[in-house]
Amino acid sequence: MKKIAFLLLLSFFLPISQAQEKVPNLGEKVCALWTAVSDRAKTHPEVREQLVMMDWWALGYLKGMATQYAFAEKIDNPLTKLRDGEDQNWMLAFCRINPKKTIADAALELLKVLDSRS
């Protein structure tokens, strides 16, 4: 118990700027970046790690927003209406059509589409 209290206390003294440097906010990035990395990863293996990070960020954001939306609206989670492999594919397709939108915009648009499904 003392170790946990110490770690909690220590976390209050860590500089916030260091934490922000380690976890990028990809939601503010424009869709064109994600699609460019996706295309480049097909022929450049060294870029695949960056694509995996971006994909996982997008999926995590999507799941977090869906959970919050479902909780706030007191409805079933819209992600239950996803078809196999639709999440990333839909968001990347949205980004190709809307390169100036953000990755977060793509996730929110997908939630709207899913919510409209019966």
FENNORJO-V796829 format. One record per residue. RES is the residue in three letters. SS is DSSP state (H for helix, E for strand, - for the rest). Layout:
res:RES ss:SS
res:RES ss:SS
This chain:
res:MET ss:-
res:LYS ss:H
res:LYS ss:H
res:ILE ss:H
res:ALA ss:H
res:PHE ss:H
res:LEU ss:H
res:LEU ss:H
res:LEU ss:H
res:LEU ss:H
res:SER ss:H
res:PHE ss:H
res:PHE ss:H
res:LEU ss:-
res:PRO ss:-
res:ILE ss:H
res:SER ss:H
res:GLN ss:H
res:ALA ss:H
res:GLN ss:H
res:GLU ss:H
res:LYS ss:H
res:VAL ss:-
res:PRO ss:-
res:ASN ss:-
res:LEU ss:H
res:GLY ss:H
res:GLU ss:H
res:LYS ss:-
res:VAL ss:E
res:CYS ss:H
res:ALA ss:H
res:LEU ss:H
res:TRP ss:H
res:THR ss:H
res:ALA ss:H
res:VAL ss:H
res:SER ss:H
res:ASP ss:H
res:ARG ss:H
res:ALA ss:H
res:LYS ss:-
res:THR ss:-
res:HIS ss:-
res:PRO ss:H
res:GLU ss:H
res:VAL ss:H
res:ARG ss:H
res:GLU ss:H
res:GLN ss:H
res:LEU ss:H
res:VAL ss:H
res:MET ss:H
res:MET ss:H
res:ASP ss:H
res:TRP ss:H
res:TRP ss:H
res:ALA ss:H
res:LEU ss:H
res:GLY ss:H
res:TYR ss:H
res:LEU ss:H
res:LYS ss:H
res:GLY ss:H
res:MET ss:H
res:ALA ss:H
res:THR ss:H
res:GLN ss:H
res:TYR ss:H
res:ALA ss:H
res:PHE ss:H
res:ALA ss:H
res:GLU ss:H
res:LYS ss:-
res:ILE ss:-
res:ASP ss:-
res:ASN ss:-
res:PRO ss:H
res:LEU ss:H
res:THR ss:H
res:LYS ss:H
res:LEU ss:-
res:ARG ss:-
res:ASP ss:-
res:GLY ss:-
res:GLU ss:H
res:ASP ss:H
res:GLN ss:H
res:ASN ss:H
res:TRP ss:H
res:MET ss:H
res:LEU ss:H
res:ALA ss:H
res:PHE ss:H
res:CYS ss:H
res:ARG ss:H
res:ILE ss:H
res:ASN ss:-
res:PRO ss:-
res:LYS ss:-
res:LYS ss:-
res:THR ss:E
res:ILE ss:H
res:ALA ss:H
res:ASP ss:H
res:ALA ss:H
res:ALA ss:H
res:LEU ss:H
res:GLU ss:H
res:LEU ss:H
res:LEU ss:H
res:LYS ss:H
res:VAL ss:H
res:LEU ss:H
res:ASP ss:H
res:SER ss:H
res:ARG ss:-
res:SER ss:-
